[in-house]
């Protein structure tokens, strides 16, 4: 069978004082097989999409989006495959997900995401347009400079009841994700007396509690960091995590002296007054 929809009004999608408005065209093609399985594919759109809120100076035009997905529903597995989210013709996200043993005592949920791109400057601009953000969030956003973050691959597989009862702990122990940071910049809080960080780039990987950083480079003022390699075991949380790191630094000690002196004072290092 096939089903078409057009000009369906988008209503009732609201969260934290924000609401989406627009129209939804769609096309669903499906087959119901002799064994009871249900397969097919769907293409959905979102046209004239507006984000409305009293916290925005004016409704924001989000453009047009489209979503393609296939599905395969059987007695032992519910799967949504070939998920691709696009804005106009630009792919924003690819994904697939499956629920294994949906009728069993312990169903397993698997999620795979890829191809996610963030432009720090664009995200910063959109968030700063929102009124009544917490002051610390606004301050953090103002310190953020340009740069790009790409999530190449993210996978989560865990028992459904564990995700429902302890989502953060389950994600920390089961998530596997890789990402790239490119030419990111930010201003360090003034009290540190450190110059702004520029051109921060690194390869990141998180695997079930183990965070690794490689190929890390950055500039801060006239100083540079290169060959940064680090790892941290976050399996039991951030508090008391085991970590190790190595890095090469070409440092302008004159420029960094105020920050060094502050650290020596903060930790009450003996004979710190002898350092010039």
C-alpha positions as CSV (number, residue, x, y, z in Angstrom):
1,X,0.0,0.0,0.0
2,X,0.9,3.7,-0.2
3,X,-0.2,6.8,1.6
4,X,0.3,10.5,0.8
5,X,-0.3,13.5,3.0
6,X,0.1,17.2,2.2
7,X,-0.4,20.5,4.0
8,X,-0.8,18.8,7.4
9,X,-0.5,21.6,10.0
10,X,2.3,21.1,12.6
11,X,0.6,21.7,16.0
12,X,1.2,20.9,19.6
13,X,5.0,20.5,19.4
14,X,6.0,22.6,22.4
15,X,8.8,22.5,25.0
16,X,10.3,25.1,27.4
17,X,8.2,27.9,26.0
18,X,9.1,27.2,22.3
19,X,6.7,26.0,19.7
20,X,7.1,24.7,16.1
21,X,4.8,25.7,13.3
22,X,4.7,24.6,9.7
23,X,3.2,22.1,7.3
24,X,4.1,18.4,6.8
25,X,3.9,16.7,3.4
26,X,4.7,12.9,3.5
27,X,4.7,9.7,1.5
28,X,4.6,6.2,3.0
29,X,5.0,3.0,1.0
30,X,4.6,-0.3,2.9
31,X,4.0,-4.0,2.6
32,X,2.3,-6.4,5.1
33,X,3.7,-9.9,4.5
34,X,2.2,-13.4,5.1
35,X,4.3,-13.9,8.2
36,X,3.0,-10.7,9.8
37,X,6.1,-8.7,9.2
38,X,5.7,-5.1,8.1
39,X,8.3,-3.3,5.9
40,X,8.5,-0.2,3.9
41,X,9.9,3.3,3.7
42,X,8.7,6.9,4.3
43,X,9.7,10.3,3.2
44,X,8.5,13.2,5.4
45,X,9.0,17.0,4.9
46,X,8.7,20.1,7.0
47,X,7.8,23.3,5.1
48,X,7.4,26.9,6.2
49,X,9.0,25.8,9.5
50,X,8.9,28.5,12.2
51,X,10.2,28.5,15.8
52,X,8.0,30.7,17.9
53,X,8.5,31.9,21.5
54,X,8.1,34.9,23.7
55,X,11.9,34.5,24.4
56,X,12.7,35.3,20.7
57,X,12.5,38.8,19.3
58,X,10.7,37.4,16.3
59,X,9.7,33.9,15.0
60,X,12.8,32.3,13.5
61,X,12.5,30.8,10.0
62,X,14.2,27.4,10.2
63,X,13.9,26.6,6.5
64,X,12.8,23.3,4.9
65,X,13.7,19.9,6.2
66,X,13.2,16.4,4.9
67,X,13.5,13.0,6.5
68,X,13.8,9.6,4.8
69,X,13.6,6.3,6.8
70,X,13.0,2.6,6.1
71,X,11.4,0.2,8.6
72,X,11.3,-3.5,9.2
73,X,9.0,-4.7,11.9
74,X,8.9,-8.4,12.8
75,X,7.9,-10.5,15.8
76,X,11.5,-10.4,17.1
77,X,12.7,-6.9,16.1
78,X,11.5,-3.4,15.4
79,X,14.1,-1.7,13.1
80,X,14.2,1.8,11.6
81,X,16.9,2.0,9.0
82,X,18.4,4.3,6.4
83,X,17.4,7.4,8.4
84,X,18.7,10.6,6.7
85,X,17.7,14.1,7.9
86,X,18.4,16.9,5.4
87,X,18.0,20.7,5.4
88,X,17.1,21.5,1.8
89,X,19.8,19.4,0.1
90,X,22.3,19.3,2.9
91,X,22.5,16.1,4.9
92,X,22.5,16.9,8.6
93,X,22.3,13.4,10.2
94,X,22.3,9.7,9.3
95,X,21.1,7.1,11.7
96,X,19.5,3.7,12.3
97,X,17.9,2.1,15.3
98,X,16.5,-1.3,16.4
99,X,14.7,-2.8,19.3
100,X,15.5,-6.5,19.7
101,X,13.1,-8.8,21.6
102,X,10.4,-6.1,22.0
103,X,8.0,-8.7,23.6
104,X,10.7,-10.3,25.8
105,X,11.5,-9.6,29.4
106,X,14.7,-7.7,28.5
107,X,14.4,-5.9,25.2
108,X,17.6,-4.4,23.8
109,X,17.8,-1.0,22.2
110,X,20.5,-0.2,19.6
111,X,21.1,3.3,18.2
112,X,23.7,4.3,15.6
113,X,24.2,8.0,14.5
114,X,26.7,9.5,12.1
115,X,27.5,12.6,10.0
116,X,26.6,15.2,12.6
117,X,28.2,18.6,12.0
118,X,28.2,21.7,14.3
119,X,29.4,25.2,13.4
120,X,30.3,26.8,16.7
121,X,29.7,30.4,15.4
122,X,26.2,29.5,14.0
123,X,25.2,27.6,17.2
124,X,26.4,30.6,19.3
125,X,24.4,33.1,17.3
126,X,21.2,31.1,17.5
127,X,21.5,30.5,21.2
128,X,22.3,34.1,22.1
129,X,19.1,35.2,20.3
130,X,17.2,33.4,23.0
131,X,16.1,35.6,25.9
132,X,16.3,34.6,29.6
133,X,19.2,32.2,29.2
134,X,21.1,31.5,32.5
135,X,23.8,34.1,33.0
136,X,26.6,31.5,33.2
137,X,25.4,30.0,29.8
138,X,25.4,33.4,28.2
139,X,28.9,34.1,29.6
140,X,30.2,30.8,28.2
141,X,28.7,31.4,24.8
142,X,30.2,34.9,24.6
143,X,33.7,33.3,25.2
144,X,33.2,30.8,22.4
145,X,34.9,31.6,19.1
146,X,34.6,30.0,15.6
147,X,35.3,26.4,14.9
148,X,33.7,23.1,13.8
149,X,32.8,19.9,15.5
150,X,32.0,16.7,13.5
151,X,30.6,13.5,15.1
152,X,31.7,10.8,12.7
153,X,30.1,7.8,14.4
154,X,28.1,7.2,17.6
155,X,26.7,3.9,18.8
156,X,24.7,3.0,21.9
157,X,23.5,-0.5,22.7
158,X,21.9,-1.3,26.1
159,X,18.9,-2.9,27.8
160,X,15.8,-0.7,27.4
161,X,14.9,-0.9,31.1
162,X,18.4,0.4,32.0
163,X,18.0,3.4,29.6
164,X,14.6,4.2,31.1
165,X,15.6,3.9,34.8
166,X,19.2,5.3,34.7
167,X,19.7,7.0,31.3
168,X,22.9,9.0,32.1
169,X,24.7,6.1,33.8
170,X,23.7,3.7,31.1
171,X,24.9,6.1,28.3
172,X,28.2,6.6,30.1
173,X,28.8,2.9,30.3
174,X,27.6,1.9,26.8
175,X,28.2,4.8,24.5
176,X,30.9,4.6,21.8
177,X,31.5,7.8,19.8
178,X,34.2,9.4,17.8
179,X,34.5,13.1,16.9
180,X,36.8,15.8,15.4
181,X,37.3,19.3,16.6
182,X,38.7,21.7,14.0
183,X,40.1,25.2,14.6
184,X,37.9,26.0,17.6
185,X,38.6,29.1,19.6
186,X,37.5,30.4,23.0
187,X,38.4,33.1,25.5
188,X,39.6,31.7,28.9
189,X,38.1,33.4,32.0
190,X,40.0,36.6,32.9
191,X,41.0,35.4,36.3
192,X,43.3,32.7,34.8
193,X,45.4,35.5,33.2
194,X,45.8,33.3,30.1
195,X,45.5,34.5,26.5
196,X,42.7,33.3,24.3
197,X,42.9,29.8,22.8
198,X,42.9,29.6,19.0
199,X,43.0,26.9,16.3
200,X,42.2,24.1,18.8
201,X,42.0,20.8,16.8
202,X,41.9,17.2,18.0
203,X,40.6,13.7,17.4
204,X,38.3,12.5,20.2
205,X,37.0,9.0,21.0
206,X,34.8,7.8,23.9
207,X,34.3,4.1,24.4
208,X,32.2,2.8,27.3
209,X,33.8,5.1,29.9
210,X,37.3,5.6,28.3
211,X,37.9,9.0,26.7
212,X,41.0,9.4,24.5
213,X,42.3,12.6,22.8
214,X,44.9,12.5,20.0
215,X,46.5,14.8,17.5
216,X,45.8,17.7,19.7
217,X,47.1,21.2,18.7
218,X,46.3,24.7,19.8
219,X,47.6,28.2,20.1
220,X,47.3,30.6,23.0
221,X,48.9,34.0,22.4
222,X,52.5,33.4,21.3
223,X,52.6,29.9,22.7
224,X,51.6,26.7,21.0
225,X,50.6,23.2,22.1
226,X,51.3,20.2,19.8
227,X,51.2,16.4,19.9
228,X,48.6,16.3,22.7
229,X,47.7,12.7,23.6
230,X,45.5,12.0,26.6
231,X,43.2,9.4,28.1
232,X,40.8,9.4,31.0
233,X,38.8,6.5,32.5
234,X,35.3,8.0,33.3
235,X,33.6,4.6,33.9
236,X,32.9,5.5,37.5
237,X,32.2,9.2,36.9
238,X,34.2,12.4,36.7
239,X,35.2,12.4,40.4
240,X,38.5,10.7,41.0
241,X,38.9,9.6,37.3
242,X,42.2,8.1,36.3
243,X,43.9,9.9,33.5
244,X,47.3,10.3,31.8
245,X,48.5,12.8,29.2
246,X,51.5,13.9,27.2
247,X,52.0,17.2,25.3
248,X,54.6,19.3,23.5
249,X,54.6,23.0,24.3
250,X,56.4,25.9,22.8
251,X,55.9,28.6,25.4
252,X,56.4,32.3,25.6
253,X,57.2,32.4,29.3
254,X,57.1,36.2,29.5
255,X,53.6,36.2,28.2
256,X,52.5,33.4,30.5
257,X,54.3,34.7,33.6
258,X,51.1,36.3,35.1
259,X,49.3,33.0,34.8
260,X,52.3,31.1,36.2
261,X,52.6,33.5,39.1
262,X,48.9,33.1,39.9
263,X,49.2,29.3,40.0
264,X,52.2,29.5,42.3
265,X,50.3,31.8,44.6
266,X,47.2,29.6,44.4
267,X,49.1,26.5,45.5
268,X,51.3,28.3,47.9
269,X,54.5,27.0,46.3
270,X,57.6,27.7,48.4
271,X,60.1,30.3,47.2
272,X,57.6,31.4,44.5
273,X,58.8,35.0,45.1
274,X,62.2,34.1,43.6
275,X,60.7,33.4,40.1
276,X,60.9,36.3,37.6
